[in-house]
Amino acid sequence: MKTIAISIDEASLAAIDRIAQSAGRRRGRKGQANRSEVIRRAVREFIARGNRREREDRDRRILAANREQIERQAEALVGEQAEP
């Protein structure tokens, strides 16, 4: 794990401290959780959201590029199911 320095505004730092304090109480700790722990969790969630958005965008492009073929296949399947 690397140690880094960041600049952060007072309001955001106060919010991080509130989250850390709340997380510490939920985990049964006296006082608060570590600020770094809160920030690491937030960064992991941010990265996961970005990765999910990239996958969804890629899937939308694939579906758009193959829309006609997918529609034909869906019609054929529905037609097969409708046959006695």
C-alpha positions in Angstrom: 0.0 0.0 0.0 1.3 3.5 -0.9 1.0 6.6 1.2 -0.1 9.7 -0.7 -1.0 13.3 0.2 -4.1 15.0 -1.1 -5.7 18.4 -0.7 -9.3 18.4 0.4 -11.7 21.1 1.3 -12.9 21.5 4.9 -16.5 20.5 4.2 -15.5 17.3 2.5 -13.1 16.5 5.3 -15.8 17.1 7.9 -18.1 14.8 5.9 -15.4 12.1 5.8 -14.9 12.4 9.6 -18.7 12.0 10.1 -18.7 8.9 7.9 -15.7 7.5 9.7 -17.2 8.1 13.1 -20.4 6.4 12.1 -18.6 3.5 10.6 -16.5 3.1 13.7 -19.6 2.9 15.9 -21.3 0.4 13.6 -18.2 -1.8 13.9 -18.2 -1.5 17.7 -15.1 0.6 17.9 -14.7 3.4 20.4 -14.2 6.7 18.6 -14.0 6.5 14.8 -12.8 4.5 11.9 -9.7 5.6 10.0 -10.1 8.4 7.5 -7.9 6.5 5.1 -10.2 3.5 5.3 -13.2 5.6 4.4 -11.4 7.2 1.5 -10.1 3.8 0.2 -13.6 2.4 0.3 -15.0 5.5 -1.6 -12.2 5.2 -4.2 -12.9 1.5 -4.7 -16.6 2.2 -5.2 -15.9 5.0 -7.6 -13.6 2.7 -9.7 -16.2 -0.1 -9.6 -18.9 2.3 -10.8 -16.7 3.5 -13.7 -15.9 -0.1 -14.7 -19.6 -1.0 -14.6 -20.4 2.1 -16.7 -17.7 1.2 -19.3 -19.1 -2.4 -19.5 -22.6 -1.1 -19.9 -21.6 1.3 -22.6 -19.7 -1.4 -24.5 -22.7 -3.7 -24.2 -25.0 -1.0 -25.6 -22.7 -0.4 -28.5 -22.6 -4.2 -29.3 -26.4 -4.4 -29.0 -26.9 -1.4 -31.3 -24.4 -2.8 -33.9 -26.3 -6.1 -33.9 -29.9 -4.9 -33.4 -31.2 -6.2 -36.7 -29.7 -9.7 -36.3 -31.0 -9.9 -32.7 -34.5 -8.8 -33.8 -34.5 -11.5 -36.5 -33.4 -14.2 -34.1 -36.0 -13.1 -31.5 -38.8 -13.2 -34.2 -37.6 -16.7 -35.2 -37.7 -17.9 -31.6 -41.1 -16.5 -31.0 -42.3 -18.1 -34.2 -40.9 -21.5 -33.2 -42.6 -21.3 -29.8 -45.9 -20.4 -31.4 -46.0 -23.5 -33.6 -48.1 -26.4 -32.3 
